[in-house]
Every structure is written in structure tokens, then in C-alpha cells.
Amino acid sequence: MSDDDSDLTAGRPDPTTARALGRAWADDRSRELLTRLTALPNRMGGSPGERRAAALVRDGLEEAGVADVRIDEFPMQRWQRGTTEFAVTDVDDAPAGERSFEAIALPYCPPGDLEGPLVDVGYGTPEEIDEVDLRGAIAVASTTTPSDRRFVHRMEKFGHAVAAGAEAFVFANHVSGQLPPTGALKFDAEAAIPGVGVSAETRDWLVEYAKRDARARLRVDAATTDGSSRNVHGTLGPETDEELLVLAHYDAHDVAEGALDNGCGIATVVGAASILADLEDVLECRVRIAGVGSEELGLLGAEALAADLDLESVRAVVNVDGAGRFRNLTALSHASEPLATLAEDVTESVGQPIGHDREPHPFSDHWPFLRAGVPAVQLHSEPTDGGERGRGWTHTAADTRDKVDPRNLREHAMLTALLVRELTRTEIPRVSTDELRERFEAQDYVAGMRAADIWPSTWD
């Protein structure tokens, strides 16, 4: 075995890798792409801003050395925000008996003009919703979940509220000072009832008014129409029958710059692509690099890409969603122990800490591939102080470029590239449908995935 073919996990990078990593320390292309993306008015799926972002990603991949980069268009349901008015209507000590609060409509919220009693459903878990009468009511649910339980996604809470007869859904931030949150109610389709986001400070009042049996009024102007989004992808490495897929979504919610979610992710991928281009001669299978659109509206770009690829030829998926945000990298290995072990070996070989989560979840761009048995690892990151459970600044208007530390982009790009390099040398077993279904069942995910309308019908 030559020096250039030595195993990274043995503890010393070969000369080719060492030179590539050295150049990466001075490479600012990730930060430059992030700056260009966050300067756009918005990157909401199907919008003119998302189209401009796709072109920026294409240019970034080409400059990084990715070959045959192309943009593929696919159809989707475009959601457009109008105005939102939200008020508690029978407040004795307020002028005219009404008190207004700031609220933002959640994507795929239908237009509506309604009134109903406020009902606090706490964390919005199925058990809490079962304990109250939501028929004709406006449900108020926290963005978090009790720490001793798996995190219950917004779409699950919304689905349970709809099934219980709610007329509207209020998604309330659980962290003070972090503004009203957004996030899609459905995947690629108009939702059954209106849903809006409010701040933690507003939630404090709504819980108080719910105790007083108060009513509220909600008016939303929004539209869901036929539209299109885009995927950007190209390849590195040798022409082989198998390939690795490295992807990140580049779209963002229209209320924010989308720096953390997921400007950091796509910037990390472009930085990693530049390193992999330097390592191209030692890659042992083809690597497809992709920026996918409309993740925030239901993983739509990933679904379109999965439909276009021969999934039997995809060795594994590296989904960079959340990497680059904070200091410590986290690998979510989605029921693949070999992937978890490989991620740990790679990061240990260069003295970098890594967190682990081995349980699968269906709420990011790995999902269309994972449910077909393709092993997948999601690269995320966590703040060093632990922080509050939940999204932090993401999905709010405060998700801005100033929150990003360029050191994290560089380091996570390097770690992503090293992991991909080792994956080109490593056969990873497929994830069986039976095992995946059992893991979801063990996490008590089934009811929630059914409520969110994402439980695979073939699993029944």
C-alpha cells in the first residue's frame, strides 16, 4: 500500500489528504457562498429567490471542481404568504374587548377567517390532546417536548389537533426572545386548517387567556398554487457502478435569511466538495454532490432526486442538514451501526469530538433514500453549552448570517470530506425495512407519522 493509499483511520492522513486539508484552512468559499445566499430576499421553495439560489449553488459546485453540474427542475406546490391577523376577542381589560398578537402563517396554511375558544394543549402530545375537547377550538401547542420523550415534530402535533376537531393550530415558541417560529404543516399540499406561529411571550398570554375560557379570532391570507423547484447536482471521482450521494438543501423559509438552516449545510457541502476534488484520484467510487430545493416544504427536492436515481446503485447518503451551525458535529446514523462506527473512527482519527444519535427519524432529506433501504447519516451540530432543546434561532426571522462562525464551516467541511473519502472505500449494509419499521415502532413514532401523513403505506 502506497503512502497515498494509507488508511486515514490508522491515525495519520496520507500526504494527499494532508495537503488538501491544509489548503482547506485558507479556503473561504463556504463563507462566500453563505454570504451570497443570505443576501437574497428569500429562498422559499418555488420562489424567484430559490431559483437564484440554485444558480449560486451551481456556480459554487463548479468552482469547487465538481464535474457535469446541472440544474433539474421539478413540479411542486408553491405556497405564498399574505397577511395574518390574530387576536383574543373577549378580554375585559383591553380596549374594545380585544387584544392583538403578532403571528405568522405556517407554510401550506390555507386562507381562513375563523373564531373559536382558545385551548392550551401543552406540548401537543397525543395524550395531552386526548385530555381536552378541541372540537371547534384553536389549539395552542409548545414547540418543545418533555426531555424524557423523543422529540415530537410540529407536523405530528398539527395532525393530532386536526384529528381531534380543532379549527386552527397555534405553534408557540418555547424559548423566550426567539420570535414566532415557522415550519410546514403538510408536505407539498394545502393543510386542512390554518396554522400560525407565535412567540414564547405571546404563548404566556394565550395560556392565561385559555384558563379564562377566552376566545380568539384568526384571519389568514395565503395561497397554494402549482409551481416548480430545482435540484443542482454533479459528480466527482471515478466512473463506477455504485455512487455515494452527498446532499444538503439550499432553500429556506421566507421569514429569514436561512443562514443556519440550511445555508450552513450547503456551504459545508461546497467546502467538502472542494476538498474531495483535491482527493479525486484516491476516491474509490463516484461521489454525487447535490443541493436540493424545497426541503422546508416537505423534502420535495430529495424526493425528486430519489425518483431520478437508481437507488440500488447508491451505496449510502450523507445528508448535511445542521452541520456548520455549532462547534460540535453530531452524526445521526439512522439505525446503521456501521455508519455510526465509521463516523466515530474518522473524527477520532483527527482528534475531533462527535455526538451520536442512532435512532431514525423521517424529517430531513435522507428520508426518501432511507425508507428504500439506503443507509444514511445526517451530519448535524450542537452548541457546546448544550443549549435549549429545539431549533434555537432557526425557522425564525433571527436566522441570520451573524450567527455563523466560519471556523465551523471549514472544520465541518473537512470532516464531511474525510467521512466521504472513507465511505468510498467501505461497503455499508442496506437497512432492512423490517428493522427500520421496528425502530420507529419502538420510538412510538407510528401514530405521529400517520398523523403527519408520512407513514409509508407499504409498511402496512
N, C-alpha and C positions, 0 to 999 in steps of 0.2 A: 504494500500500500504506500503510495507516494505521500509527501507532506500535504499536498493539496487535496488528498482524499482522506486524510485522517479524520477520525470521528470527533465532532465537537463535544459530545457528552463525555469524552475521556478526560476533559478538563483543560485543554488548550486549543484555541482556534487555530486552524491551519493558516498559512501566510496569506492565501487569497481572501479568506474571511476576515483576517485581522486588518488587511488593507482596506477592505470595504467598510468595516466598522469604523476605522479611523477617519475615512472620508465623511462618514455619516455624521460625525460630531460637528463638522463645519457646514453641513447641508441644511439650509433654511427653507427648502422648497415646501415642507409641510406647513410651516407658519405662513408662507406667502400664499399658498392655496387657501388656507383658513381665512386669511385676511380678505382675499378676493370673494370668497363665498359669503362671508358675513357682511360684506358691503352691499350685497344685493338687497332689494326691498323686501323680498321674502322668497322662500324656496318651497312653498306649499305644492303638494302633488298636483300636476296638471296646469300649474300657473306659468306665465311667461318667465318668472324668476327661476322656476325649476328648469325650464329649457335652457336658460342662460347658464345655470349651474352645471348642467350636463356638458355643455361646451367647455367650461372651465376644467371639469374633471378630465374630459378627453385630452385637452392640452396638457394637463398635469401628468397624465399617464404617458403620453408621447414624449414629453421632456424627460421623464424618468427612464425611458428606454424600453417601454412596453411596445411590442410589435402588433401590427394589424388592428389598431384600436378602432372600434366602430361604435356608432350610436344606433340602438334599435328602439323603435317606437312601439308602444303597445296601448290598447284601449283601456280606459278606466272611467270611473265615475268621479268627476271633479266636483268638489264642494266649495262654495263661495260664501264667505261671511258677510252678513249685513249688520243691522243694529240689534242690540239686546237691551231690554228693559226688565228690571227685576225689583219688586217692591213688596214689603209686608204691608197689608192693606187695612188692618184693624188695630192700629197702635194708638192707645188712648192719649199718650203724652206726646204725640208727633203732630205737626201742622197738618191739617186736613185729614188726620187719622191715618196717614200713610208714610212709610219710610223707605226710601230707595237705597239700593246697594249696587255696587259695581259687580258685574257678572260678564263672562264671555261664553258664547256658544261653543259647544264641543263639536268637532268635525262630524259630519253626517247628521247633525241635528236638523230636524225638519222645521219649517216655519210653523209658528203657532202663536195663539193668543188665548191664554187659559188662566183660571184661578182655582185654588184649592187649599185645603188645610196643610200646614207645614208638619211633617212628621220626621223626627230625628231617628235615623236607623243606625246610629253609632258608627261602627267600622264598615257597615254594609255587608256583613257576613250573612250567609243564608239563615243561620239561627236567629240573628237579630231581626232580619226582615220577617221571619215567620212569627215573631212575637208581637208584631204591630199590624194594624189594619191600614194598608196602603191604597185601598180602593178609592180612586179619585183624588189621591193626595199628591203632594210634592215631597219626594223623599230627599233627605239631606244625609249624605254619607261622607265619611272621612276618607282622605287619600291613603291612609296607612292601614295596617293590620296589626293585631296583637303580636308581640315579639315571639311568643311561643308557638305561632302558627305560620304556615307558609304564607307568602305574600299573596293576597287576593287582588287580582288585576281589576282595573276600572271597568273593563267590558263585562267581567263576571258580575260585579255589583250592579251594573246597569241592567244586565239581563235578568237577574233575580228580581229587581224592582219592577221591571216591565211585567214579568210573570205574575207578580203579586198585585197588579192592577194599578200601579202608580200612573199619574197623569204627566209627571215631569220628574227629572232627576237632577239633583244639585251635588256636584262633586267638590268637596271643600278641602282646601289645603290644610294639612295638619301642622305645618311649620310656620311660626309667626314671621312676618316680614318677607315672605316669599311669593306674594301676589296670587291672583287667581290662576289655577292650572288649566291646561287644555289636554286634549287626547281624544282619539276617535272613539265613537260609541259603537260603531259597526265596522266590518271590513267591506269596503267597496260598495256600499248600499246605504240609502237613506234609512235612518233609525225609525223605530216605531213611535217614540215620544220624544219631546225636546229634552235636552240635557245641557247644563251650563256649569262652568267652574267659578268658584268664589274663593276668597282668601280665608286664612285661618281666623283673622279678625272678624270677618263677616260671619263665619260659622259660629263664633261665640255668641253673636246676637241671634242667629237663626235658632240655635238650640234653646236659648232663653225664650224666644217667642213661641217656639213649638210647645214649651211647657205651659204657656198661657193659652194654648189652643188657638193660636193666631192663624190667619190665612195669608196667602201670598198670591201675587199676580206676576205672570211671566209672558213677555212678548218677544218673539224672536223672528228676525227676518233673515232667511238663508235660502240657498238654492243648491240642488244637486242635479248636475247635467252631464251628458256624455262629454268625455274629454280624452286626453292622451298624456302619457308619461313616457320616460325614456330610461333605458339602461345603457351603460357605457362599459365596454369590455375589450380586452386584448390579451395577448399571451406572452409568456417568457419561457425559455428553456427548450429542451429537445422536443421533436415531434414524436410523441409516444401515444399508445392506445389509451392509457389512463392519464388523468389530469387531476391536479388539486385545484380547488376553487377558493380564492381569497376575495372576500367581498365586504363592502360597507355601504350603507345607504347615505346619500348626499342630500336628500330632501330634509325639510324642517317645517315646523308649524309657522303659520303666518304671523303669529303674535310676537315672534322673537327672531334674533339673528341666527339661532341654531348653532352656536359655537360649540357647546358641549355635546349636544345631541343633534346631529352626529357629525358636525364639522370636524371635531377631533378624530372621529373614526375614519372618515375618508381621507383626511390629511395624514393620518398614521399609515394607511394603506399605500398612499402615493410615496411616502418616505420609505416604506418597506420595499415597494416596487423598485425604487432606485438602487437599493442595496442588492436586491435579487438580480437586477440587471448586471451588476458587477460580479455576481456569483453564477452567472448563467452557465458557464462552462462546467460547473460542478453540480448543477441540478440534475437529478436522475429521472425526472418526468416533467411533462409540461405543466406549467402553472398558469391558470387563467385568473386575471386580475379584473375585478368588476366593481363599478359604482352603480348601485341600483336606486331607482326612484320610488317614490310613493310608499315607503315603508310605514310612515306615520298614518297612512290611510288604510293599512291592512296588509302589509308585506307584499304589495302588489308587484313591485319590480322583481322581487325574489321569486314570486310565483311564476311570472312570465319567463324569467331566466331558466327556472327549473323545467318549465314546459318545453323550452327550446333545446336543452342539453340532453344527452344520453346519460341518465343518472347511473346506469350500470358502469359507466366509464369514469365516474367521479370518485376518486379514492377517498377524499374527505373534504369537508368545508371548514374554512376558518372565517368566522363571522366577526368582524371588528366593529362591535357596537358597544361603545362605552370606554374603550381604551383611549389613552391620551388625555383623559379628563383630570385624573388624580394621580398621585405618586405611585401607588402600589397596584401592579397588574393583578387581575383576577381571571382565572380560566374556568369557564363553565363547560364541563365536558359532556353533559347530556347523556349520561348512562354509558359512556365509553371509557372504561378503565384504562385501556392502552393510551388513549389520548390524554387522559389526566396524568399518567405516568410520564409520557413524553414531554408534556408541558413543564412538569416539575423538573425533569432531568435537564432540559435546555436552560431554564432560568437558573438552576443551581450551578450549572457549569460556568456561568458568568457572574455568579455571586449576587443575583437579584432576587428579592423576595417575591413570592406569588401566593395569592389566595386561591382557594378551590371551592367550587360548588359542583357536585357530581350529579345532582338531580336535574332532569329535563324540564324545560318549560317551552310553551309554544308561541311566545310573544316577541320574536325577533326573526331576522331574515334567514336563520338556519332552518326554520321550521319546515318549509316546503321540501327540503332535502332530507332532514332527519326523519320525517314521517314515512319517507320512502326507503329508510334503512341506511342512508348515507351517514357515516359518523361525522359529528360536528363538534367543534369547540368554538365558544364565543369568548372573545377577549374583551374584558370589561376592566374597570379600575375602581378603587375605593380610596376615600380620603384617609390619611394616616391617623387622624384623630377618631376614626370610627364614624363620626357624624350621625345625623338623624337617619332613621330608616326611611327610605323613599327616594324620590327623584332629585331632591335638592332644587337647584335653580332651573333644571331642565323642564321643558313644557310650560315655561312662564316667560314673560317679557324680559326677565332678568338673565336669560341665557345668552350672554354677550361675550365678545372676544376677550374682554379684560379679565375674565375668569380663567383663562387658559395660560398655563405655564409651558413655554416652548420646550423646556427640558423634558417634560413628559412625552411630548410628541416625538422627539428624537429617540429617547430611550425605548419607548414602546414600539416605534418603527423598527428599531434594531432587534428587539425581542421577537416581534412578529416575523421578521425576515429569518431569524435563526430557527424558529419553530417550523416555518415553511420549508426551509432547506432540509431539516431532518425528516419532515414528512415526505419529501420526495424520495427518501431512502427507505421508508418504513411502510410496510403493509399493515393497515389497520382493519380489523374485522368489522363487518357490517353490524349494525344494530338491529336485532330482530324485532319485528312488530310485536310479538308476544311479550318480550321483555320490556319494550317501551310502554306498552299499554299497562303492564303490571306496575311499572314505576309510577305512572300517572295515577293509577288507582290507589297505590299506597300513599300518595301525597294528597289524596282526597280532591283530585283535580277534575274528576269526571263531571260532576254536577255543574261546576263552574265553566268548563269548556262547552258543555251543552248549552248553558245559559248564554254564553258568548257566541254560540253557533259556529264553533270551530272544532268540535269533536268529529274525527273522521268517520264518515258513515260506514266505511269498510271495516272499522274496528268493532262494529256490532255484529 
